[in-house]
Amino acid sequence: MIKVGVFGAHGRMGSEVVAAVQGADDTELVAGIDAADERDAVRGADVVVDFTHPDAVMDNLRWLIEQGIHAVVGTTGFDDAKLAELRGLLDAHPGAKVLIAPNFGVAAVLMMHFAKLAAPYFESTEIIELHHPNKADAPSGTASRTAELVAAARRDAGTPAMPDATTAEVPGARGADIDGVRVHALRITGLIAHQEIVFGTHGETLTIRHDSMNRASFMPGVLLGVREVAGLPDPLTIGLEPLLGLG
């Protein structure tokens, strides 16, 4: 049995993780907590799943790494500086592994993979992500990661820069620029998590879209991370792709 703790256990995603861990045959819930001063309750866990807040996640990870507890992280908001800090912490405290997934939906991971494959073949690519209005970060971690994958695939293939004749713009009208890819964030009541990547070239377009209708859709990916994190070759892994054989 894999002993699992959950940070953010009373939140929308955290409560789903608690139910998934309790419902799986090979996992045992050690504790589900929400406050930093309750962290001692997860001592003895093999893995802790973190679905908290971008302002809290780094402190949680420092504590877990120091305790030698593996972490599976769905909280977003990681930039290069935070990832560099994590690598330094993991180097200083060997033993713990950290898996950070911008999205735990298996279909969402496939969406990102397909976008990377398609990117070099189209002149233009833009991303639209749509979430509920309680989401703290914009753009989403999934959209940011997709933009990075698209940009890298275009560079590797030698694809020219995307055309854009915009010279007069209301600030934000063209979305965020992530590595040369425009990303637009919508926050709409009634939505959960949705994204589409729109590709275009002369005479044709391609749209790849993923929709999560409920938060239970992310749980197979979370449980996959819980089961596999200890065996990952690197102390820090970004994305579910290696666990799905996608590189």
C-alpha positions as CSV (number, residue, x, y, z in Angstrom):
1,M,0.0,0.0,0.0
2,I,1.2,3.5,-0.8
3,K,0.7,5.9,2.1
4,V,-0.6,9.2,0.8
5,G,-1.2,12.6,2.3
6,V,-3.1,15.5,0.7
7,F,-2.4,19.2,1.1
8,G,-5.4,21.3,0.2
9,A,-7.8,18.5,1.2
10,H,-10.8,20.7,1.6
11,G,-10.6,22.4,-1.7
12,R,-12.3,21.4,-4.9
13,M,-9.5,19.4,-6.3
14,G,-8.1,18.3,-2.9
15,S,-11.4,16.7,-1.9
16,E,-11.5,14.8,-5.1
17,V,-8.0,13.5,-4.5
18,V,-9.0,12.4,-1.0
19,A,-11.9,10.4,-2.4
20,A,-9.7,8.9,-5.2
21,V,-7.0,7.8,-2.7
22,Q,-9.6,6.3,-0.4
23,G,-11.2,4.5,-3.3
24,A,-8.1,2.9,-4.8
25,D,-7.0,-0.6,-3.9
26,D,-3.3,0.2,-3.6
27,T,-3.4,3.6,-1.7
28,E,-4.0,4.5,1.9
29,L,-4.9,8.0,3.1
30,V,-2.6,9.1,5.9
31,A,-4.1,12.6,6.4
32,G,-5.8,15.4,4.4
33,I,-4.9,18.9,5.7
34,D,-5.3,22.5,4.6
35,A,-3.2,24.6,7.0
36,A,0.6,24.7,7.2
37,D,0.6,24.1,11.0
38,E,-1.1,20.7,10.4
39,R,1.7,19.3,8.2
40,D,3.0,17.0,10.9
41,A,-0.1,14.9,10.3
42,V,1.4,13.6,7.0
43,R,4.6,12.4,8.5
44,G,4.9,8.7,7.6
45,A,3.4,9.2,4.1
46,D,5.3,8.0,1.1
47,V,3.8,10.6,-1.1
48,V,1.9,13.9,-0.6
49,V,-0.4,15.4,-3.2
50,D,-0.5,19.2,-3.2
51,F,-3.5,21.1,-4.6
52,T,-3.2,24.3,-2.6
53,H,-2.3,27.8,-3.9
54,P,0.6,29.3,-5.8
55,D,1.4,31.4,-2.7
56,A,1.7,28.3,-0.4
57,V,3.1,25.5,-2.6
58,M,6.8,26.4,-2.4
59,D,6.8,26.4,1.4
60,N,5.0,23.1,1.3
61,L,7.5,21.6,-1.0
62,R,10.5,22.8,1.0
63,W,9.0,21.0,4.0
64,L,8.3,17.8,2.1
65,I,11.7,17.7,0.6
66,E,13.4,18.2,3.9
67,Q,11.3,15.3,5.3
68,G,12.2,13.0,2.4
69,I,8.6,12.7,1.3
70,H,7.8,12.5,-2.4
71,A,5.4,15.1,-3.8
72,V,2.9,15.1,-6.6
73,V,1.9,18.7,-7.4
74,G,-1.1,20.0,-9.2
75,T,-0.8,23.5,-7.9
76,T,0.2,25.9,-10.7
77,G,2.2,29.2,-10.8
78,F,5.7,27.7,-11.3
79,D,8.2,29.9,-13.1
80,D,11.9,29.3,-14.0
81,A,13.0,30.8,-10.7
82,K,10.8,28.5,-8.6
83,L,11.9,25.5,-10.6
84,A,15.5,26.4,-10.1
85,E,15.0,26.7,-6.4
86,L,13.3,23.3,-6.3
87,R,16.2,21.7,-8.1
88,G,18.6,23.3,-5.5
89,L,16.5,21.9,-2.6
90,L,16.4,18.5,-4.2
91,D,20.1,18.5,-4.7
92,A,20.6,19.5,-1.1
93,H,18.2,16.8,0.3
94,P,18.6,13.7,-1.9
95,G,15.9,11.1,-1.7
96,A,12.7,13.0,-2.3
97,K,11.2,13.2,-5.8
98,V,8.8,15.9,-7.1
99,L,6.4,15.5,-10.0
100,I,4.7,18.8,-11.1
101,A,2.0,18.3,-13.7
102,P,0.4,21.4,-15.4
103,N,-2.6,19.1,-16.0
104,F,-3.5,15.6,-14.7
105,G,-6.1,14.9,-17.3
106,V,-4.7,12.2,-19.6
107,A,-6.7,13.6,-22.5
108,A,-5.2,17.1,-21.7
109,V,-1.7,15.7,-21.8
110,L,-2.4,14.1,-25.2
111,M,-3.8,17.5,-26.3
112,M,-0.5,19.1,-25.5
113,H,1.4,16.3,-27.2
114,F,-0.7,16.6,-30.4
115,A,-0.2,20.4,-30.4
116,K,3.6,19.9,-30.3
117,L,3.4,17.5,-33.2
118,A,1.2,19.9,-35.3
119,A,3.0,23.1,-34.5
120,P,5.7,23.1,-37.2
121,Y,3.1,22.6,-40.0
122,F,1.1,25.8,-39.5
123,E,1.9,29.5,-40.0
124,S,-0.1,30.6,-37.0
125,T,-0.9,29.2,-33.6
126,E,-2.8,30.7,-30.7
127,I,-4.2,29.3,-27.5
128,I,-7.5,30.0,-25.7
129,E,-7.9,28.6,-22.2
130,L,-11.3,28.8,-20.4
131,H,-11.7,28.2,-16.6
132,H,-14.0,29.0,-13.7
133,P,-13.7,32.5,-12.2
134,N,-12.2,31.2,-8.9
135,K,-9.0,30.2,-10.6
136,A,-6.1,32.2,-9.1
137,D,-3.6,32.2,-12.0
138,A,-3.8,33.3,-15.6
139,P,-2.9,31.9,-18.0
140,S,-3.3,28.4,-16.7
141,G,-0.3,26.2,-16.2
142,T,-1.6,23.9,-19.0
143,A,-1.8,26.9,-21.4
144,S,1.6,28.1,-20.5
145,R,3.1,24.6,-20.9
146,T,1.3,24.2,-24.3
147,A,2.7,27.5,-25.5
148,E,6.2,26.4,-24.5
149,L,5.9,23.1,-26.3
150,V,4.5,24.7,-29.4
151,A,7.3,27.3,-29.4
152,A,10.0,24.7,-28.9
153,A,8.6,22.5,-31.7
154,R,8.5,25.5,-34.1
155,R,12.1,26.5,-33.2
156,D,13.4,22.9,-33.6
157,A,11.8,22.7,-37.1
158,G,13.0,26.1,-38.2
159,T,9.4,27.5,-38.6
160,P,9.4,31.2,-39.3
161,A,7.9,33.7,-36.8
162,M,4.1,34.0,-36.8
163,P,2.7,36.8,-38.8
164,D,0.9,39.6,-36.9
165,A,0.4,43.1,-38.3
166,T,-1.1,44.5,-35.1
167,T,0.3,48.0,-34.4
168,A,-2.6,49.5,-32.3
169,E,-3.7,47.5,-29.4
170,V,-5.8,48.0,-26.2
171,P,-3.4,46.4,-23.6
172,G,-4.2,42.7,-23.3
173,A,-6.3,42.5,-26.4
174,R,-3.9,40.2,-28.1
175,G,-3.4,38.1,-24.9
176,A,-0.2,37.1,-23.2
177,D,2.9,36.5,-25.2
178,I,4.5,33.2,-24.0
179,D,7.6,32.4,-25.9
180,G,6.1,34.1,-29.0
181,V,2.8,32.3,-28.7
182,R,-0.4,34.3,-27.9
183,V,-2.4,32.9,-25.0
184,H,-5.9,34.2,-24.1
185,A,-7.5,33.4,-20.7
186,L,-11.3,33.4,-20.1
187,R,-12.9,33.1,-16.7
188,I,-16.5,32.1,-17.0
189,T,-19.0,31.0,-14.3
190,G,-20.1,27.4,-15.1
191,L,-16.9,26.2,-16.7
192,I,-14.4,23.8,-15.2
193,A,-11.2,23.5,-17.3
194,H,-11.1,23.8,-21.1
195,Q,-8.5,24.7,-23.7
196,E,-8.2,24.9,-27.5
197,I,-5.2,25.4,-29.7
198,V,-6.0,27.0,-33.1
199,F,-3.6,26.4,-35.9
200,G,-3.8,28.1,-39.3
201,T,-2.1,28.2,-42.6
202,H,-3.2,29.1,-46.1
203,G,-6.5,27.4,-47.0
204,E,-7.0,25.4,-43.8
205,T,-7.2,25.5,-40.0
206,L,-6.9,22.9,-37.3
207,T,-8.4,23.2,-33.8
208,I,-7.4,20.8,-31.0
209,R,-9.7,21.1,-28.0
210,H,-9.9,19.5,-24.6
211,D,-12.8,19.8,-22.1
212,S,-12.9,18.6,-18.5
213,M,-16.5,18.4,-17.4
214,N,-15.8,17.5,-13.8
215,R,-12.8,17.3,-11.5
216,A,-13.0,13.5,-11.3
217,S,-11.5,13.5,-14.8
218,F,-8.1,14.4,-13.3
219,M,-7.9,11.6,-10.8
220,P,-6.5,8.8,-13.0
221,G,-3.6,11.0,-13.7
222,V,-3.1,11.9,-10.0
223,L,-3.1,8.3,-9.0
224,L,-0.7,7.5,-11.8
225,G,1.6,10.1,-10.4
226,V,1.3,8.8,-6.9
227,R,2.1,5.3,-8.0
228,E,5.1,6.3,-10.2
229,V,6.8,9.3,-8.6
230,A,9.2,7.3,-6.4
231,G,10.6,5.5,-9.5
232,L,11.1,8.5,-11.7
233,P,14.8,8.8,-12.8
234,D,15.1,12.5,-12.1
235,P,14.4,14.3,-8.7
236,L,12.2,16.8,-10.5
237,T,9.8,15.9,-13.3
238,I,7.5,18.3,-15.2
239,G,4.4,16.8,-16.7
240,L,2.8,13.4,-17.0
241,E,4.4,12.8,-20.4
242,P,7.2,10.5,-19.2
243,L,4.7,8.4,-17.3
244,L,2.6,7.9,-20.4
245,G,5.6,7.0,-22.7
246,L,5.4,10.4,-24.5
247,G,8.9,11.5,-23.8
